[in-house]
Amino acid sequence: MSEAAPPRARRRRKPPRDAAATMSLIAHLTELRNRLGKALFFILIATAVAFWWYEHGLGEFIRAPYCALDPSQRAFDTTDAGDCDLLVTDVFGGALIRLKIAFIVGIVLSAPFWLYQLWAFITPGLKRNEKRYGVGFVAASSTLFALGAGLAYISLAKGLELLLGLAGDGVAIALTAQDYIGFVISLLLAFGVSFELPLIAVALNLIGILSYEVLRKGRRWIYFLTIVFAAFITPTQDPFTMLLMAAPMCVLFEVAIQIARVVDKRRARRAAIEGFHDVDDDEASPLDARPTALDDEPVAGPAAPTR
């Protein structure tokens, strides 16, 4: 009888490949078009909501820092009516201002939706650990932007009071709506974007481009350049607003440096466990020359043939 054939080794099933990671160029462009269309749809919906909201509290919220000024600093003082007005100098000025505010607020309100569309388009090309980091970066960047914009709004009234007070007594300021809204938006964006810079340093460290040693040695320069950056980027150009931006940025950069220190320590620990971090590419890997322990009982060999 013929011997039974050995059982076939089971083939390991390959994990299903992501269809989005194997698309052609045309398919990627189609996917990008669809994602952009969905993102614009959410932005338009949020813009429509913000356009309606303008007459139900949003406009008063934006004008609040200007209304908090001393009445003597405003040319059109309507404090008896419990309100304050901005000047519009052309026919389409009011409509354009409302549309501009509604569009910017719509982008902010719909940020979770269009960020998801962007993330869904990028995700197939990322590794598993990069995908995990990406979710945290989206949440952290949104939080930092909101924190920066909040600090800008707090400093807005103080900055206006300081700048307009430099005109001296007997001068009433008649701000146009275009100038004031543009000033407010530029200040909010400057603070929000500036608070993202320490997060970029953390991202560069996580992907291995920027090390903790470089950040540690350049700490003084980082703080100095942060103050210079705050002095140039703040639209008000006053010391109060500059320090209000620079101080939290320095704290955030210090947090980023400490995060880089922890990340580099973990990276070095993993490399030490592998044991090959000191070996050059053209050098043989180190071998353990120590003798291994033998078993207590000798292993029985093949039986000797009998004569």
C-alpha positions in Angstrom: 0.0 0.0 0.0 1.2 3.4 -0.8 1.9 5.7 2.1 -0.7 8.3 2.9 0.1 11.7 1.6 1.0 14.2 4.2 -1.7 16.7 5.0 -1.4 19.9 3.1 -0.4 22.9 5.1 -3.2 25.3 5.6 -2.7 28.5 3.8 -3.0 31.6 5.9 -5.7 33.8 4.7 -4.5 37.2 3.7 -6.3 40.1 5.3 -8.7 41.8 3.0 -7.1 44.7 1.2 -8.6 48.1 1.5 -10.2 48.9 -1.8 -9.5 52.6 -1.3 -5.8 51.9 -1.0 -5.7 50.2 -4.5 -7.7 52.7 -6.5 -6.5 54.2 -9.7 -5.7 57.8 -10.2 -9.1 58.5 -11.8 -10.8 56.7 -8.9 -8.8 58.9 -6.4 -9.8 62.1 -8.2 -13.4 60.9 -8.2 -13.2 60.2 -4.5 -11.6 63.6 -3.9 -14.4 65.3 -5.8 -17.1 63.5 -3.9 -15.5 64.3 -0.5 -15.1 68.0 -1.5 -18.7 68.1 -2.6 -19.9 66.7 0.8 -17.6 69.1 2.7 -19.0 72.1 0.8 -22.5 70.9 1.4 -22.0 70.9 5.1 -20.3 74.3 5.0 -23.3 75.7 3.0 -25.8 74.3 5.5 -23.8 75.8 8.5 -23.5 79.1 6.6 -27.2 79.3 6.2 -27.7 78.6 9.9 -25.1 81.3 10.7 -26.8 83.8 8.3 -30.1 83.3 10.3 -28.3 83.4 13.6 -26.8 86.8 12.8 -30.1 88.6 13.7 -30.6 86.4 16.8 -27.5 87.1 18.9 -24.4 86.6 16.6 -24.2 90.2 15.5 -24.5 91.5 19.1 -21.8 89.0 20.2 -19.4 90.3 17.6 -20.2 94.0 18.4 -19.9 93.5 22.2 -16.2 94.5 22.5 -16.9 97.7 20.6 -20.0 98.4 22.6 -18.0 97.9 25.8 -15.9 101.0 25.0 -16.4 104.2 26.8 -19.2 106.1 25.1 -16.9 109.2 24.6 -14.8 107.1 22.2 -17.7 106.4 19.8 -18.9 108.9 17.4 -22.4 107.4 17.2 -23.3 106.9 20.8 -26.7 105.3 21.3 -26.2 104.1 24.8 -29.6 105.6 25.8 -31.2 103.0 23.5 -29.0 100.3 25.0 -27.2 99.6 21.7 -24.3 100.8 19.6 -23.9 101.0 15.9 -21.2 100.6 13.3 -21.0 102.7 10.2 -21.8 101.4 6.7 -20.6 103.6 3.8 -22.0 101.8 0.7 -25.2 100.1 -0.4 -24.0 96.5 -0.4 -21.8 96.9 2.7 -24.4 95.4 5.2 -25.2 92.4 3.0 -21.5 91.6 2.3 -20.6 91.9 6.0 -23.4 89.5 7.0 -22.4 87.0 4.3 -18.8 87.2 5.3 -19.5 86.6 9.0 -22.0 83.8 8.1 -19.4 82.1 5.9 -16.6 82.2 8.4 -18.9 81.0 11.3 -20.2 78.3 9.0 -16.7 77.0 8.4 -16.1 76.8 12.1 -19.5 75.2 12.9 -19.1 72.6 10.2 -15.5 71.8 11.0 -16.2 68.3 12.4 -18.0 67.3 9.3 -15.5 68.5 6.6 -12.6 67.4 8.7 -14.1 63.9 8.7 -14.4 64.0 4.9 -10.7 65.0 4.7 -9.8 62.3 7.2 -11.7 59.7 5.3 -9.9 60.6 2.1 -6.4 60.5 3.7 -6.9 57.4 6.0 -6.4 54.6 3.4 -2.9 55.8 2.7 -1.8 55.8 6.3 -0.4 53.1 8.6 -2.3 51.9 11.6 -0.3 53.9 14.2 -0.6 57.0 12.0 -4.3 56.6 11.8 -4.4 56.4 15.6 -2.4 59.6 15.9 -4.5 61.4 13.3 -7.7 61.3 15.4 -5.9 62.8 18.3 -4.4 65.5 16.2 -7.8 66.5 14.8 -9.2 66.8 18.3 -6.2 68.6 19.7 -6.0 71.1 16.8 -9.7 71.9 17.1 -9.3 72.5 20.9 -6.2 74.7 20.4 -7.9 76.8 17.8 -10.9 77.3 19.9 -8.7 78.2 22.9 -6.8 80.7 20.8 -9.9 82.3 19.4 -11.4 82.6 22.9 -8.3 84.4 24.2 -8.5 86.7 21.3 -12.1 87.6 22.0 -11.2 88.3 25.6 -8.4 90.6 24.7 -10.4 92.4 22.0 -12.1 94.9 24.2 -8.9 95.8 26.0 -6.9 96.1 22.8 -9.6 98.4 21.3 -9.7 100.6 24.3 -5.9 100.9 24.3 -5.6 101.7 20.6 -8.5 104.1 20.4 -7.4 105.8 23.6 -4.2 106.8 21.9 -6.1 109.4 19.8 -6.5 111.5 22.9 -9.3 113.6 24.3 -11.9 115.3 22.1 -11.6 112.6 19.4 -14.6 110.3 18.6 -13.9 107.2 16.6 -16.4 106.3 13.8 -15.5 102.7 12.9 -17.0 101.3 9.7 -18.5 97.9 9.9 -16.0 96.6 7.3 -13.0 97.7 9.2 -14.2 96.5 12.5 -15.4 93.1 11.3 -12.1 92.6 9.4 -10.1 93.5 12.5 -12.1 91.1 14.6 -11.8 88.2 12.2 -8.0 88.8 11.6 -7.4 88.8 15.4 -9.4 85.6 16.0 -7.6 83.8 13.1 -4.2 85.0 14.2 -4.7 83.6 17.7 -6.3 80.4 16.6 -3.6 79.6 14.0 -0.8 80.6 16.3 -1.9 78.1 18.9 -1.4 75.3 16.3 2.4 75.8 16.0 3.3 73.8 19.2 1.2 70.9 17.8 3.2 70.9 14.6 6.4 70.5 16.7 4.8 67.4 18.4 3.9 66.0 15.0 7.4 66.4 13.7 8.7 64.7 16.7 6.3 61.7 16.4 7.4 61.1 12.8 11.1 61.3 13.8 12.1 64.6 12.1 12.4 66.8 15.2 14.1 65.3 18.3 13.9 66.3 21.9 17.6 67.3 22.0 17.1 69.8 19.2 14.0 71.3 21.0 15.8 71.3 24.4 18.9 73.1 23.0 16.8 75.6 21.1 14.4 76.3 24.0 15.6 79.9 24.5 15.4 80.7 20.8 11.9 79.2 20.6 10.7 81.5 23.4 12.4 84.5 21.8 11.0 83.8 18.4 7.6 83.2 19.9 7.5 86.7 21.4 8.8 88.2 18.1 6.1 86.3 16.2 3.4 87.5 18.6 4.5 91.1 18.2 4.2 90.9 14.4 1.1 88.7 14.0 -1.2 90.5 16.4 -3.3 93.1 14.5 -3.5 95.4 17.5 0.3 95.7 18.0 -0.2 96.5 21.6 1.8 95.0 24.5 -1.2 93.6 26.3 -2.4 91.5 23.3 1.1 90.5 22.4 1.8 89.1 25.9 -1.7 87.4 26.0 -0.7 85.5 22.8 3.0 84.9 23.6 2.6 83.6 27.2 0.2 80.7 26.4 2.3 79.9 23.3 5.4 79.6 25.4 3.6 77.3 27.8 2.3 75.2 24.9 5.8 74.9 23.4 7.1 73.7 26.8 4.4 71.1 26.9 5.4 70.1 23.4 9.1 69.8 24.5 8.1 67.5 27.4 6.0 65.4 25.1 9.0 65.0 22.8 11.1 64.0 25.7 8.7 61.2 26.7 8.4 60.0 23.1 12.1 59.9 22.5 12.6 58.0 25.7 10.1 55.3 24.6 11.6 55.2 21.2 15.1 54.7 22.7 13.8 52.0 25.0 12.3 50.1 22.2 15.5 50.3 20.2 17.5 49.1 23.2 15.2 46.0 23.5 15.8 45.1 19.9 19.6 45.2 20.5 20.6 46.2 17.0 20.5 50.0 17.2 24.3 50.2 17.4 25.0 47.9 14.5 25.9 49.5 11.1 24.0 48.4 8.0 27.1 46.5 6.7 28.0 44.9 10.0 26.9 41.5 11.1 24.4 41.4 14.0 25.9 40.5 17.4 25.7 36.9 18.6 25.4 35.6 22.1 28.6 33.5 22.6 27.6 32.3 26.1 27.0 28.5 26.4 23.5 27.4 27.0 22.5 25.2 29.9 22.1 21.5 29.1 19.2 19.3 30.3 19.8 17.3 33.5 18.8 14.0 31.9 20.7 12.9 28.8 18.6 12.5 25.6 18.3 8.9 24.6 19.9 8.3 21.2 19.1 5.5 18.7 19.5 2.0 20.0 22.7 0.1 19.1 22.3 -2.7 16.6 22.5 -6.3 18.1 24.7 -8.9 16.6 
